[in-house]
């Protein structure tokens, strides 16, 4: 955008975001098989908010962000950035390096950063999003921060749309504030389907997901009242929506479950990577 004034550059960014928002996230999958259509696919270059009601969902929320990040990785964008505030790291711990492999991510492709204050965290997010080698930026925020307001989220959204890098803001609260995020997810741990060879063994990571903001079919600018609810499994093909009876496809609205998710992050949340 060299040679353009600041206002002209902003106008171009706004136009680009509007075109992206009008494009159905699953448009590229329209010609695929029914099984492939059950994959939970979202576009590049957008901001996601991922909410857990409490910090007990820390493993689930981070695992879901990593699962969303995996399809974004490629030869040109091999890196994932995970950011925390120093005090939050003492509350949540840091990810277990070997756990990344469970989501198809090479631990050596993950860069972990810990910031001293919220302003530095937001600055680091903007700089990481702008890096062409980064596929996804995950900010794991344990406590509310005033600096992350609508203006800040809008700035992050503009930066993500311009660079093609997606960002995931993980929060732990039942409160919601105005945000420019394209998608807002609420996660509750769900009971995994046991593997066929051992009914007592842990199954694939599974989440009960409520899409509170955004739409996966492109026909609505916001989710249905109360949010669209899915059961989602992590598979070798990516995140896949499942029905409550185990069949692939749109899930029914299940009751909230409190069974801890046997996710790949496991006990490693309290270990250094």
N, C-alpha and C positions, 0 to 999 in steps of 0.2 A: 504493500500500500504506500510505497514511496511516492512522493509528489502530491499526496492528498492531504487536505486539511484534517484536523482532528475530527471535526463534525462529519466530513465526508467518509472518513474511515469508520466512524461509529455507525453511520447510516448503512454502509455496506455490510458491517457485521450483523446489524439488526435484520437486514434483508436475508442474509444467509441463514440466520437462526429461524426465521419464519418459514423458509423453504424446507429446512430440516424438520421442523415441527409438523409440517403438513404431510410429510412423507410417512406412510405406514411403516412401522418398524419391521413388520413381517412381509412387506411387499416382495422382497427378494425370495421369500420362501413360498410364494403363491403357487409355483409349479412343482413343488416337492410332494413327496408322498405324505399320506395322513400321519404316519409315525413321526416324520420329520417336523410336521407342523406343530406337534406337541412340545417341541423345544421352546424354551423361554428365551427369546431373542430380543435384544434391545439395540438401538443404533449406537454408533460411535459418537464421541464428541458431545456428550450430555452429562449433566449433573444428576446424581442419584442421592436421595436421603434414605438411609436404612435405620429403622428404629427398633430397638428392643425396649420392652417396658422397664426392665431393670438391668443392672450390670450382670445378673446371672445369665443373660442371653449373650454375653460377650463372645463366646466361642461360636455361637450360631451366626451372629451378625458378621463377624470377620470372615467366617467360612463362606457365607453367602456372597460377600463382596469379592472374595478370591474366585469363587465359582463364576461370578459375572465377569471378572477380569480375564479369565483364561481364554475365551474366544477372541479377545481383543489383541492378544499377543501374536506377533509375527516376526519375520526376519528383519523388517525395518523398524519394528517397535518391540524389542525383546524385554523391556524392563517394567517392573511394577514398583511403585514407591509407596511405602507405608509410613505415615507420620503420626506422632503422638506428642502431647505435652508431657513434660517431665513428671509432674504430680500424677497425671493419668496413668503413666507407665507403672507407678508404684501401686495403683489401684487395680489395673487390669493385667499387669504383667506384659511380657513381650511374646510375639509368636514363636512357636517352636519350629525351627528351620526345616526339619525333616517332614513336618506336616504339610508343607507346601506341595510336596510330591503327590500327595493324595488328590490334589486338585489339578494335577498335570502341569505344575509350575516348578521350574528349576530354582532351587533356593539361591543359586548364584545370580539369578536374574532379579532378585528382590533387594531393594535398597531401603533400609530402615533408618528413619531420622527422628530425633526427639528434640523438641523446641522448648525454649525457656518460657515463652509467653504466647498468648493467642495471636498477637500481631505478627510475630515471627512465623507462627504456624500458617497463617493465611498467606503470608509472603512466600513461604516455601511451597505451598500448594500452587500458587499462580506460576511460579518459576518452573515447577515440575510439570505442570500441565502444558506449558509452552515448549517443553523439550520434545523434539521430534522422535527421540528414541524411546519415549515413555508411552506405554499403552494405557495404563490406568494409575490413578493416584487414590490411595485410601487414607482418609483421615479418621482415626479412631479417637473420638472425643468423649471422655467419661462424664464430664460435667458441663452444664450450659456455659457458653461464653457470649458476652454481649456483642463482641466485635463481629460475630457471625450473624449479621442481620440480613434483611432483604437486599440492601445495597451490595453487601459483600458477596452474597450468593449470585446476584446478577452479574457482578464483575467476573466471578468464576465461570458462570455460564457463557459469557461472551468469549472468554479465553478458551474454554473447552471447544466451543463451536468453531473457533478460528483454527485451532490446532488439530482437532480430531481425536484428542485424548479425553477419555471419560474419567470422572472423579466420583468417588463414593464417600459420602459424609455419614459416619456411623454415630448415632446418638442413643442415649439411654434415658428415655422419659416418655410419659404418656401425653405430654403437652405438645402442641404443634404451633409453629409460628409461620408467618408469611415467608415464602421462599421462592426463588426463581428456579428451583430444581425441576427437571423434566419428569422424574419419577420419584415417588415416595412409597417405600415399602415398610410394612410392619411384620416382624418375624416372631414366631413362637415355635419352640422346639416341638417336633413331632416324632412319634414312634416309628422307627424304621421297619421296613418289610424284611423279615429274616431271610437269609440266603437259603437256597433249597437244600444245600448239603448239611446244614446244621441249624436247627430252629432256635438254638440258644446263642448263636454267634451274632455279633453286631452286623446290621445290614448297611446299606448305603446311607450316607447322610441325607436326612429328609427334613424339610421345613414346612411349616404352615405359613403361607405368605399371604398377606393382604396388600393388594395394590391400592393404596389410598389416593394416589394422584398419578395421572398419566393413563395411557391405554396401550394395550398390545396389538390392537387391531386397526388403529388409526381412524376409527369412526367417531371417537369422542375425544375431547380435549381434557376430560377429567374422568376419573373412574366412576363406577356406579355408586349410588348412595351407600355409604358404609364401606365401600371398597370391594373389589373383586378378590375372591379368596381362592387360593390354589394350594394343593399339596405338591411339593416340588422335590424331586430326587436329583442328586448329583450322579451322573452316569459318565461313561467314557465318551459319550457324544456331547456332554454338556448338561445344563439344567433341563430337566424334563418334567413336564406337568403330568400328574397321575391322578386318577380317580380314587375315591376312598375304598373301592373294592379291588384296587391294584391295577385296573386297566389304564392304559395310556389315554390322555385327553384331559378335558376340563374337569377340575375337581368340584365336588359338592362342597357346601359350606360346613366344615367339620367343627366340632366343639373344641375349644382351646385345650391343649394338652400341656402337661408340665413335666413330661419325661425328659431328662437331659439327653441332648443329641449326642450320639457316639461319633462325633465329627473327627476329622483327621487331626484337628488342632489338639484335642484331648487334654491331658494333664499338662501339656507343654506350654499352656498359657502362662504358667508361672516360671518357665525356664527361659534362659537366654538362648537366642538362636545361634 
